[in-house]
Structures are given as structure tokens and as C-alpha cells.
Amino acid sequence: MGVKRSIPSSEGFDEAFSNPDRKVSTKHFMLLLKENDLGYARIGVAVRKKDIKLAVQRNRIRRKIKGSFRANILKLTAADYVVFVKKNITDDSAVITKELEDLWQKIEKLI
């Protein structure tokens, strides 16, 4: 079995939202980074039901974000990464993928 790469809901999200070490934004996403002592990177995704009504769409966005995280995990340091999805998100898959790549590149430059 591999390492569990997701952040447990309550403690990790609260810590990242209240006191992030770094913050990076794009048009549709905001990424909060909080260093951890675990020795590996973890991901958390926050998508508000108020902003995206259908669960199918929320889950599709979560899958895209987590897949993008797994593709870039070797470039990232040991930290908790919380991706907050903004309300004006598009349904275009290519735009989401491109913007996620931009997000990971921005955070790479800050590390």
C-alpha cells in the first residue's frame, strides 16, 4: 500500500485556511500551502456546493485537480496543498487543465 496523499478534512483544512505559508491564485483556483512534517505532499480540494450545484461537476473538478497533483507530485515539497475552487469556474476541460499546470508552476517558483 502506498502513502495516503489526501488531507483529513477537519484538521488539515483548518490549519491551511487559517494560517497558510504561501498562497497562489489563478482565475479559477486559489492554492494554499502549509508546510508539514510528514515528509510527503498531501492534497485537499475545497469545492463549495453553493458555487457548483451538481455533484457530478464538483467531483469531475476534484478528479482533475487530484490527477494534476499526482502528475506534479515529484516537483513538490513536503507540504499540505489545499486547492480552493472559485465560483466562476468554467466547464471547459482544456482550460481547467492548463490553469492547473500554471498553478503548479507558480508554486514551484515560490518553493
C-alpha positions in Angstrom: 0.0 0.0 0.0 1.2 3.5 -0.8 1.1 6.6 1.2 -2.3 8.3 1.6 -2.0 11.6 -0.1 -5.2 13.3 0.9 -5.6 15.7 3.8 -8.1 14.5 6.5 -10.9 17.0 6.3 -11.0 18.8 9.7 -7.5 19.4 11.0 -5.6 19.9 7.8 -8.1 22.2 6.1 -8.5 24.4 9.2 -4.7 24.8 9.5 -4.2 25.6 5.9 -7.1 28.1 5.7 -6.3 29.9 8.9 -2.5 30.2 8.6 -1.1 29.3 5.1 2.6 29.6 4.5 2.1 30.6 0.9 -0.9 31.5 -1.3 -1.1 31.4 -5.1 -4.1 32.3 -7.2 -5.3 32.0 -10.8 -8.6 33.0 -12.4 -10.4 29.8 -11.2 -8.3 28.4 -8.4 -6.6 29.5 -5.2 -3.9 27.3 -3.7 -2.9 27.4 -0.1 0.3 25.8 1.0 1.1 24.8 4.6 4.4 23.0 5.4 4.1 19.6 7.1 6.5 17.3 8.9 5.3 14.1 7.3 8.0 14.0 4.6 5.5 13.9 1.7 3.0 16.2 -0.1 -0.8 15.9 0.6 -3.7 17.4 -1.4 -7.0 18.8 -0.3 -9.7 20.1 -2.6 -12.5 22.6 -1.5 -15.4 23.0 -3.8 -18.4 24.8 -2.4 -21.9 23.3 -3.2 -23.2 26.9 -3.3 -20.9 27.7 -6.2 -21.2 24.4 -8.2 -24.7 22.9 -7.7 -24.3 19.5 -9.4 -22.2 16.8 -7.6 -21.2 15.4 -10.9 -19.5 18.6 -11.8 -17.9 19.0 -8.4 -16.5 15.5 -8.5 -15.2 16.0 -12.0 -13.3 19.1 -10.9 -11.9 17.3 -7.8 -10.7 14.4 -10.0 -8.9 16.8 -12.4 -7.2 18.6 -9.5 -6.1 15.4 -7.9 -4.8 14.0 -11.2 -2.9 17.1 -11.9 -1.4 16.9 -8.4 -0.3 13.3 -8.9 1.3 14.3 -12.2 3.3 17.1 -10.5 4.0 15.4 -7.1 7.7 14.8 -7.7 8.3 18.6 -8.2 6.5 19.5 -4.9 7.9 19.7 -1.4 6.5 18.1 1.7 3.5 20.3 2.4 -0.3 20.3 2.6 -1.7 21.8 -0.6 -5.3 22.9 -0.4 -6.9 24.0 -3.7 -10.0 26.2 -3.4 -12.2 26.3 -6.5 -13.6 29.8 -7.1 -17.2 30.4 -8.1 -16.6 31.5 -11.7 -15.1 28.2 -12.9 -15.7 27.1 -16.4 -16.7 23.6 -17.7 -14.0 23.6 -20.4 -11.7 20.7 -19.6 -8.7 22.1 -21.5 -8.9 25.5 -19.7 -9.0 23.8 -16.3 -6.0 21.5 -17.2 -4.0 24.5 -18.5 -4.8 26.6 -15.4 -3.8 23.8 -13.0 -0.5 23.4 -14.8 0.0 27.2 -14.4 -0.9 26.9 -10.7 1.7 24.1 -10.1 4.4 26.1 -12.0 3.7 29.2 -9.9 4.0 27.3 -6.6 7.2 25.6 -7.9 8.8 29.0 -8.4 7.9 30.0 -4.8 9.4 26.9 -3.2 
